[in-house]
Each structure stands twice: as C-alpha cells, then as structure tokens.
C-alpha cells in the first residue's frame, strides 16, 4: 500500500488528494492486503462410507 500512498502524494489537486487518501484509508481498515487476500473456510469433501459406490467414467479417466 505504500506505493499507492506515494502516488497519491504526487497529486497536485489538494481536494482530490485528500479524497483519495481517505478512501484508501477506509479500504485499509476493511481489507487485508498482502499474501493472504481473503479469509476462507477449508474445503470439505464427503468421503465414501461403507455401502457407497464409486466408479470411473469416461470424463474422469486419465489418458
């Protein structure tokens, strides 16, 4: 986020610069920036249990 703040500081129009800086500050409060962009729950998969059947179809076979 430092790069965008540097770019905002270069804007000659004071009113526009203040407005953009305020919006970036609001984004920083509500969003995490960096390596993890969003929080999520781990994916889950229902594993087969006794009595369940599965088979290989044309669409799932490896060539």
Buried (B, 14 or more C-beta within 10 A) or exposed (E): EEEBEEEBEEBEEEEEBEEBBEEBEEEEEEEEEEEEEEEEEEEEEEEEEEEEEEEEEEEEEEE
